[in-house]
Amino acid sequence: MGPLRQETDPGAAGLDPGALDRLDRHFARLVDEGRLPGFLVALARGGRVAHLTVHGRRDVAAGLPVTADTLWRIYSMTKPVTSVAVLMLVEEGRLSLDDPVDRYLPAFAEPRVYVEGDADDVVTRPATGPVLVRHLMTHTAGLTFGFYRVHPVDALYRAAGLESSLRPGAGLAETVDLYASLPLQFEPGTRWNYSVASNVLGRLVEVVSGQALDTFFAERILGPLGMTDTGFEVTDEQAERLAELYGETDGGGIEPVPGLPLRGRPRFLSGSGGLVASAYDVHRFAELL
């Protein structure tokens, strides 16, 4: 559809131009100090973009600037897209938020909950109730991430090859079954823990809809919204607009770090963090919400 464009004056939209100027200058200073490669800031009100700033580089080594149509790995902002997909199926009566997950994903039958012990000697007990779809939607299912390193169940995820939520080379169905084989940190619905739950939701969408997650997204959400720059992979034509990924160094600078590989359809379609998108597309999705 094209890059994002400013459509109205900030003052006319009820925004404070002085505050927006301070915001821009703050991030520009981080770029000038070498603490941030570049940025895009866009604010909309009443459905119209009232502020848009681009600054710095999308690729520092190549000297390529951030532009309004730069593509970004949006990582966890994939989760709202997955949640919309689930809620569409709820609206259609094809599942309920109060359905037990094992009705669609049998591996989640008879879940067990951590009681005590470390990764080498864990004691578990049967959960008193099932994991429900709403538990996945609210991160209250008892699932976790292996990289947390704060709970013995986190260590079990790492031991299962799930350091970064997926086992290298595995697909979504296989990975979700692996999640289900591990103990829950707590009784479903009793606590909150940000987790791999959205990957499970992605698999749920596949099973209930009968479509691969990328196909469902494309046909039911991205296509109808005109989000032509959003997906689990980038084309050769799009690749030159993709921002490189950077991490912070011990000295406060930045350095390139590996990002999601986006050339070619990934084996693992992550409903938790697999999408790439443009600012225009993110704006379109936000307007839908």
N, C-alpha and C positions, 0 to 999 in steps of 0.2 A: 504493500500500500504506500510505501515511501517513508521517509524519516519523520520524526516528530517535529512539529513546528509550533512556535508561539502564536496563539490565536487572539489574545486579548491583552490589554495593559494590566499589570499587577494591581494598580490602584483601582481600576474599574471592577476588578474581581474581588475587591475587599482585602487584598493582601498588602502588607507593609513593604514598600520598595526598599526602605532603609534596612530592614531586617534581612531581606533577600540579598542585599548587597553585602552585608556582614557575613552571611552564609557563604556566598561565593568567594569572598576574600579569605575566609577561614580555610576552605579546601584548596584554594589557589596557593596559599602559603605552604600547605603541606606538600604540594607538588614542587614548589620552588625550593623547598628544603630537602627534596629527595626522599620524602617519606611516603609519597603516594605517586603512582605513575601518571594518573589522569582521572578525570571524573566527568560524569554527566549528571546534572541536577535538573529535574523537571517537576513543576507543581501545577496542578490543575484544580479549578474550582468551578462548580456548575457545569462540568463536562467540557470546559475549554481550558487549554494550556495557557497559563498566565505568566509562567517563568520558565526559561530554558537556558541553561548554560553548559557549554562544553569547554574543557581545558585540559592541557597536558597530552600525554601519549597513550595510545592503546597498545603500542609496541615500542618500548624505549630503545632497544637496540637498533631497530629499523627506522626510528624517528617518525613513525606513523602517528598522526594525531587522533585524538578522540573526536568523532563526528557524531552528528545526530542519529546516523544509521549504524553506528558501531554495534556489533553483536557481543553479548555478554553471557557467560555461563551463570545462570541464575540460581543454581544449586537449590537451597531449601525453599525458594519461592516456586518450585515445582509442586510443593505440597498443596497449595490452594487449588491448583488445576486438578490434581488428583481428587481432592475433596469435592470439587464441583462435579466431577465425573460420577463419583459415588452418589451424590445427592440427586443427580439426574436420574439415576437408576431407582433411587428411592421414590422420586416423584412419579415414575412410571409404574410403580408397584412391583418392581422386580426383586426388591429386597427391602428390608426394614432395618432401621438403626438398632432395633432391639433383637435382631436375629443373631443367634450364635454363629460365630465365624465358621465353626466346623461343619455347618450345614452346606457350605460351599467349598471349604478347604478342610478335608477330613483329617489332615495332619494335626489340626488344632483340637481334636477330640482328646478328652482326658488330660488337660494341662496339669502340670505339676509346679509347685511353688517352692522357692528356696526357703529353707529353715535355718541352717547353720553350716559352718565348715568353709574351707577354702576350695580353690579350683581342683585340687587333687583329691579332696574328700568331702564332697558336698552332700548334705542331707536334704531331701525334699519330701513333700507330702502332696497328695491330690488337692487341687484347687476346689474350693467349696462351690464354685459356679463357673460357667463357661465364659470365654472371652466373647464379648459382643461387638458388633460393628461399631457402636458408639464409643466403645473403649478405644478402638483403633483411631477413631476420628479425634479423640480428645487426649491421646497419649496417656491413657490410664489402664492399658492392657497388662502392664507388667513387663513389657519388652524393654530393651535397652540398646546401647551402642558399645561395641568393644573398646573403642578408644577412650572411653571415660576413665577407666582405671580407678574407680572409687568403690566398686562393689564386687564381691566374688563372682556374680553372674557375668559381669563385664569380662572377667578373665576367661570364663567358659566360652564366650563369643570369640575371643581371640584364639583360644585353643582350637576352635572349630574352623579357623581360617577367616573369621569375620572381623578383622581389625578395622576395616573401613566400610562395614555393613554388607559387603559382598565377598564371596569366595572367588578368587581369580578364575576366570574361565567358565563360571557357572551362569546359568540363565535365571530369570526371575522365579519361575516355578520351583526349581531346585533349591534356590536360596531361601525362599519362603518356607519350604518344608524343613529346611535346616533350622530356621528360627524356631519353628514349632517344636522341634525336638529338644530344645534347651529349656531349662527351668525359667519360670517367671520370677521377677524380683519380688513381687507382692501379689496379693489377691486382686484379680481384675476388678477395676472400678473403685479401688480404695485409696490409691495414691496417684501422683502424676510423675512421669519420667519421660522426657523427650527421647524419642527412640526410632527404631526402624519401622514403626507402625505404618507409615505412609507407603512403604514398599509392599507391605501386606495388602493395603487397600488397593494398590495398583494391580496386584494379582487377583484380588477380588473382582475388580472391574473386568479383567480378562475373562474370568470364569463365568460371571453372570451375563456379560454381554456377548460372549462367544467371539470376541475380537481381541487381537493383540493390543496392548496399551497404546502404542504409537498410532495404530489405526483408529482406535476409538477417539483419542485426542484430536487427530487430524479431521475426522469426519464429523464429530459432534461438537467440538469446542473451537479449535484453532481455525478451521476452514470457515465456519459460519461467522466468526468474529473478524475475519480478514487478517489473522495473525500469521502472515506468510513467512515471517522470519523466525518462527518458533518451532522447535522440534528436538529430537534426540540426536540429530546429526546435522552437519552443515554440508552444503553442496560445494563444488569447486568454485562456483561463482560467489558464494557467500563467504568462503574461507578468508578472503583478503580483508574482510571487515571484522573478523573475530579478534577481540581483545586478548592479549596474552595475560597469563595469570602470574601474580607476584605475591611474595610473602615477605614478612618483616625480618630483617637481620637482627642479630644481637646488638649491633651498633645503632639501630634505629633507622637504617636505610631499607632498601627493598632489593629483592633478587627474584629472578624467574623461578617458578616452582611448577611441577607437573600439574596439568589440569585434566579434566575429563577428556578422554580421547573422543573426538566428535567426527572423525572422518570414517564414514561408513556406519551402517546401522549397528548399534551396540548389541551384544548378546544379552546384556543385563539392562532392561528398560526400567530405570529407577523412578518410581512415582514419588520418591522422597527428594531426589536432587539431580535428576538427569537432563533437564532442559537447558537449551540455549535460546536467547530471545533478544530482541531489540527493545529500546525504550518505548517506541511506538506501540509494539505489541503488548508490553507490560501495561501501558496506559489503557489500551483497549480492554484488557482483561479486568483492570481495576474499575473501569467504567461499567463493565458487565456486573461486577459485584455491587 
